[in-house]
Amino acid sequence: MSVTARLNRLFSEQGKCFDVAIDHGFFNEYSFLAGIENMKAAIETIVRANPDAIQLSVGQAEHLQAIRGKEKPSLVLRTDVANVYGTKLPSHLFSELIHNPVEQAVRLDAACVVVNLLLLPGQPELHRQCVQNISKLKTDCERYGMPLMVEPLVMLPNEQKGGYMVDGDITKIVPLVRQGTELGADIIKADPCDNVEDYHKVVEAASGKPVLPRGGGRASDEEILSRTYALMEQGASGIVYGRNVIQHDNPEAMTRAFMAVVHQGATPEQAIAILKGA
């Protein structure tokens, strides 16, 4: 089956998408729960701002799909649980797929599934497991016409900063993005790089597949909006942001500000004005 119908639910006529990630509770980290303690309320808040998609786990997707109306965001279903995000790494690392992920995605009326492609220093077996996960998903995704979003994630050594820290080295990000594309990704959810002016190299490595940069850790409004504008100027097809939305004092307004940058080309100054209600 073709993935086109579901991709058309995710992306605008101009090929842009803002996916709000609210799947952080999947990963068993207390700090990830800030802003999403009440998932039903958090999802309803984001839905009011009408992003293109909301990224959720299988256990929380019902809160989105229980909402009536044709205008609600599409569901992006997280398919793997990993234990690599703590300030201290456990002795055994994993990224495990949920059972029959694509069938569950179809039952939940998802428009896309997302899976990690993790690259941690000195952890080749974890990387191998991620490659196996993607290969397994790809076959089922093609059978059901389900778009596959691959998340190439390059992390710094845990002892260097501790806990889910992005390595922005473009020479590491580009080959991992290419690997995700070679494995069959329909969409790439990629790290930002240290120098945003180099991000066109990441877009090029995706070989025509849409690239949605991740937001990473919490940043100031000015910084994250400026970065988003620059990433869009470099050829990104949208964004996948979580904590910079759900941990904001006004998640609904922040969503609208990001939507303006992604879909209307709003400048950082115009987005700040939207955020402040001007």
C-alpha positions in Angstrom: 0.0 0.0 0.0 1.1 3.6 -0.7 2.0 5.9 2.2 0.8 8.9 0.3 -2.7 9.2 1.9 -1.3 9.2 5.4 1.6 11.6 4.5 -1.0 14.0 3.1 -2.7 14.0 6.5 0.6 15.1 8.1 1.9 17.7 5.7 0.3 20.9 4.4 -0.1 21.6 0.7 3.4 23.3 0.9 4.9 20.1 2.4 5.3 21.5 6.0 4.5 19.8 9.3 4.7 20.6 13.0 4.6 17.5 15.2 4.3 18.2 19.0 6.0 15.4 20.9 4.2 14.4 24.1 5.6 10.9 24.4 8.2 11.6 27.0 6.5 9.6 29.7 7.4 6.4 27.8 11.0 6.6 28.9 10.7 6.2 32.7 12.4 9.5 33.6 10.9 11.7 36.3 12.3 15.0 34.8 10.5 14.2 31.5 7.1 14.5 33.1 7.2 18.3 33.7 4.3 19.9 32.0 2.6 16.6 31.2 1.6 15.3 34.6 -2.0 15.5 33.4 -1.9 14.0 29.9 -5.5 14.5 29.0 -5.3 18.2 29.9 -1.9 18.6 28.1 -3.2 17.0 24.9 -6.4 19.1 24.9 -4.3 22.3 25.3 -2.2 21.4 22.3 -5.2 20.3 20.2 -6.7 23.8 20.7 -3.7 25.3 19.0 -4.2 22.9 16.0 -0.7 21.7 15.1 -0.4 19.2 12.3 0.4 16.2 14.5 0.8 15.1 18.1 3.3 12.3 18.9 2.1 9.9 21.6 2.6 6.4 23.0 0.2 3.6 22.6 -1.1 4.0 26.1 -1.9 7.8 25.7 -3.2 7.9 22.1 -6.7 7.4 23.2 -6.8 10.9 24.7 -6.3 12.4 21.3 -8.5 10.0 19.3 -11.4 10.5 21.8 -11.7 14.1 20.7 -14.5 14.7 18.3 -14.2 16.8 15.1 -12.4 16.7 11.8 -9.8 19.3 12.6 -7.8 17.6 15.3 -4.1 16.9 14.7 -3.0 13.6 13.3 -1.5 10.9 15.5 2.2 10.0 15.3 2.7 6.8 17.3 6.0 6.2 19.2 6.9 2.5 18.7 10.0 1.9 20.8 10.9 2.3 24.5 14.5 3.1 25.3 16.4 3.5 28.6 19.2 5.8 27.5 18.0 9.2 28.7 19.0 9.2 32.4 21.8 11.2 34.0 23.5 7.8 34.7 23.3 5.0 32.1 22.2 1.5 33.2 24.5 -1.5 32.7 22.4 -2.8 29.8 20.9 -0.4 27.2 17.9 -1.2 25.0 15.5 0.2 22.6 12.6 -2.2 22.4 9.7 -2.2 20.0 6.1 -2.5 21.3 4.3 -5.6 20.1 2.9 -5.5 16.6 3.6 -1.7 16.4 2.2 -1.1 12.9 -1.0 -3.0 13.5 -1.5 -1.0 16.7 -0.9 2.2 14.7 -3.6 1.2 12.2 -6.1 0.4 15.0 -5.4 3.8 16.6 -5.8 5.6 13.2 -2.2 6.9 13.3 -0.8 8.8 10.3 2.8 7.8 11.0 5.0 5.7 13.3 8.3 6.9 14.7 11.3 4.9 15.9 14.8 5.7 17.2 18.1 5.2 15.4 20.4 5.8 18.4 24.2 6.3 18.2 25.8 6.4 21.6 29.6 6.3 22.1 30.8 2.8 22.8 27.4 1.2 22.4 27.4 -0.7 19.1 24.9 -3.3 20.2 22.3 -0.6 20.9 22.8 0.8 17.5 22.5 -2.6 16.0 19.2 -3.2 17.8 17.8 0.1 16.4 18.8 -1.0 12.9 17.0 -4.2 13.4 13.9 -2.4 14.7 13.8 -0.1 11.6 14.2 -3.1 9.3 11.4 -4.9 10.9 9.1 -1.9 10.9 9.8 -1.1 7.3 8.3 -4.3 6.0 5.1 -3.9 8.0 4.9 -0.2 7.2 4.9 -1.0 3.5 2.2 -3.7 4.0 -0.2 -1.2 5.6 0.8 2.0 3.9 2.1 3.5 7.2 4.7 6.2 6.9 7.9 5.5 8.8 9.6 8.3 10.7 13.2 7.5 11.7 14.8 9.5 14.5 18.6 9.5 14.1 19.9 10.6 17.5 23.6 11.2 18.1 24.4 11.6 21.8 27.4 12.8 23.7 29.2 10.5 26.1 27.1 10.4 29.3 30.0 11.2 31.5 30.6 14.4 29.6 27.3 16.1 30.4 24.9 13.4 31.6 21.4 12.6 30.3 20.1 13.0 26.8 22.6 15.5 25.5 22.7 16.0 21.8 26.0 15.8 19.9 25.7 18.5 17.3 28.7 17.4 15.3 27.5 17.6 11.6 30.0 14.9 10.6 28.2 12.5 12.9 24.6 13.6 12.2 24.9 13.5 8.4 25.9 9.8 8.0 23.3 8.7 10.6 20.6 10.6 8.7 21.8 9.0 5.5 21.7 5.6 7.2 18.1 6.2 8.3 17.2 7.1 4.8 18.9 4.1 3.3 17.0 1.9 5.8 13.7 3.2 4.3 12.6 6.2 6.3 9.8 8.2 4.8 10.4 11.1 7.2 13.6 12.0 9.1 13.4 13.5 12.6 16.9 14.7 13.0 19.1 16.4 15.6 19.9 20.1 15.2 23.6 20.8 14.5 26.0 23.1 16.3 26.1 25.6 13.4 22.6 25.9 12.0 23.9 27.3 8.8 25.2 23.8 8.0 21.8 22.2 8.3 21.3 22.1 4.5 23.8 19.2 4.6 21.4 17.2 6.8 18.5 18.0 4.4 20.7 16.9 1.5 21.7 13.6 3.3 18.0 12.7 3.5 17.9 12.5 -0.3 14.5 14.2 -0.8 12.8 12.8 2.3 11.3 15.5 4.5 13.5 16.5 7.5 11.9 17.6 10.7 14.5 18.9 13.2 14.1 18.0 16.9 13.8 20.7 19.5 16.1 19.2 22.0 16.3 20.6 25.6 14.4 23.6 26.8 15.6 27.0 25.4 14.6 30.6 25.7 11.7 31.8 23.5 14.0 34.0 21.5 16.6 31.3 21.0 14.2 28.5 19.9 12.2 30.7 17.6 15.3 32.1 16.0 16.7 28.6 15.6 13.5 27.3 14.1 13.3 30.1 11.5 17.0 29.4 10.5 16.3 25.7 10.2 13.3 26.3 7.9 15.5 28.7 5.8 18.0 25.8 5.5 15.4 23.5 3.9 13.7 21.8 6.9 10.2 20.6 6.2 9.0 21.4 9.7 9.8 20.5 13.3 9.2 18.0 16.0 9.3 19.8 19.4 8.2 18.6 22.8 9.7 20.2 25.9 9.9 23.7 24.3 6.1 23.5 24.0 4.8 21.4 26.9 7.1 23.0 29.5 6.3 26.5 28.3 4.2 28.8 30.5 1.7 29.1 27.6 1.9 25.9 25.5 -1.0 26.9 23.3 0.4 30.3 22.4 3.9 28.7 21.8 2.3 26.2 19.5 0.7 29.0 17.5 4.0 30.8 17.3 5.8 27.7 15.9 3.0 27.1 13.5 3.4 30.6 12.1 7.2 30.1 11.6 6.7 26.6 9.9 3.7 27.4 7.7 3.8 31.1 7.1 7.5 31.9 7.3 7.0 34.2 10.2 10.2 35.8 11.4 11.3 35.3 15.0 10.1 38.8 15.8 6.7 38.1 14.4 6.5 34.8 16.2 7.4 36.5 19.5 4.5 38.9 18.9 2.1 36.0 18.4 3.4 34.4 21.6 2.7 37.6 23.5 -0.7 38.0 22.0 0.1 41.1 19.9 
